[in-house]
Amino acid sequence: MKRSTVLVILFLVQSLTAQDWQQVNGKVFLDANGNNSMDAREKGVRDVWVSNGDTFVQTDKNGSYTILVKPGQILFPILPSKYHYTDTDKWWHSFFEETDTSGKFNFGLVEQQTKKRFKVLAVGDIQVGDTTEMLQAGNSVLRELVNRKDYDMSIYLGDLVNDVPTLFQPLKTMMNGNQIPMWTVYGNHDRDFSVAPQKQPNAYNRHFGPDTYAFFKNEVLFIILNSIYPEGKFGYNGIYDEQQLNFLRNILAEIEHDRPIVIAQHIPLVGMENKNDVVQLLDPFKKVLFLSGHTHTVFRNYITTPSGNTIHELTAGAVSGHWWTGQRSWEGVPLALMHCGTPKGYFEVEFNEGDYVVNYKGVGLPKTKQMSVWLGDYNDAPTSFLSKDDNIYINVYVGSDSTAIDLDINGLPVVKVEKVNELDPFVAYIKRMQKEGGTPDNLSKKSPYLRKKSNHLWKAQLPFGLKRGIHKLRIRVKDHKVRPFTEDVWFWKK
């Protein structure tokens, strides 16, 4: 981050009353012994930005800062690349419930090694609504993540719960299970409806901290935004309010245009009413990735800014899949296939010196499971013979308009492969079976709303005159933001 010569504390103090604003100060310090208390010989950390979620100030050579805050704001330091918080459970101070009037708040940091290569998990909507779904999450995605040691941090992209804030604490305990840094986003189902709309984020804030914040990780700037604007007691819209736009504007003013930036929020950028305000702010930046959840579908798209730069948006789907519905497995976890035909899961984003590739990871599935292949007639069963129309469907979970697919059968190329906008055939099959009463069983919930078309589905017609019997289909997938992969599939021509 560039060194600023002016403290960004440009409030019109003369027009504000003492009840509106409070001046606070403190230090950001290197916590050598890790006790989260600034001891006599521990030194301050200079040039660290401290924010109230709107404006910023920078610590001086002694690590000291002074800033104005008002009720409802949350105070926090923005982590430089080579540091992490001493207290990973409470690295902020909120000014809507605490009665501490000392006006002095210190923040301890510990040093950590920077890396050129690192891995981030982008985890969409856990969205647990009761203790049964909490256990289903615990026995699926959260069990998988607590046993993984091969990533550097995770970002949970909102809708942690399903309108039940009392589940925040037990859920947070499981999310923190392996002590790998974890960050969260505020979602529309993370609101507390027992309070006034402007206070709906408070329960989330008490457990997870600010809903708008930023940090650096290995020279990449990560910015977390609140995309939920309340309308009445229960409604909401996807709108950035002025404070969030100020926050984004202020931090981008200090950033080089070629620095990699990752922005995480719940509602996809393409669904925000005032998305153009953010696109304009990001216009000069060359390496911007948006991560989002919310839709319970997976899709990737590219947004071109006025200057010709490109914003890459990855909507990561949901680890709850289709809201913890569908036939339960022998372990009691629902199938929950998403609208788009993607199994419940999350994304791995692997950075290397500022560039990155993405990879989908289905919960409980091998990393090589990157697609579903439907062989047989569209309205038949998944294991039917290829017979009538010689069509196959390939659902590449990470696919986008920039994805290229090549096919061959027994070593001979298949020429006609096209991207289509249709209902995934596996989703269509579940929809038919539910209508006919064939699935799910009495211990499982039906999957609702099975009508959205997939954004990453390809259709191919096999060569005319293909002989009866067994054949091998080879599928090769290429995309400039995905590590290339190949899969071989056997099928039987009837």
SULVENSUL-V247552 format. One record per run of one state. SS is the DSSP state (a for helix, b for strand, c for the rest). FROM is the first residue (numbers start at 0). TO is the last residue. Records with the same first field share a line. If there is no record, write none. Layout:
BEGIN
SS: FROM-TO + FROM-TO
END
This chain:
BEGIN
c: 0-11 + 15-19 + 30-42 + 44-47 + 51-54 + 58-62 + 70-72 + 77-77 + 79-81 + 85-90 + 94-102 + 104-105 + 111-115 + 123-126 + 128-129 + 138-139 + 146-151 + 156-159 + 161-163 + 175-180 + 184-186 + 190-195 + 199-200 + 208-211 + 217-218 + 224-226 + 231-233 + 238-240 + 252-259 + 264-267 + 271-273 + 282-286 + 292-296 + 304-308 + 316-324 + 326-326 + 328-332 + 334-343 + 352-353 + 362-369 + 375-384 + 386-389 + 396-402 + 409-410 + 414-415 + 420-423 + 436-443 + 445-455 + 461-467 + 479-480 + 493-493
a: 12-14 + 130-137 + 140-145 + 164-174 + 187-189 + 196-198 + 201-207 + 241-251 + 268-270 + 274-281 + 424-435
b: 20-29 + 43-43 + 48-50 + 55-57 + 63-69 + 73-76 + 78-78 + 82-84 + 91-93 + 103-103 + 106-110 + 116-122 + 127-127 + 152-155 + 160-160 + 181-183 + 212-216 + 219-223 + 227-230 + 234-237 + 260-263 + 287-291 + 297-303 + 309-315 + 325-325 + 327-327 + 333-333 + 344-351 + 354-361 + 370-374 + 385-385 + 390-395 + 403-408 + 411-413 + 416-419 + 444-444 + 456-460 + 468-478 + 481-492
END
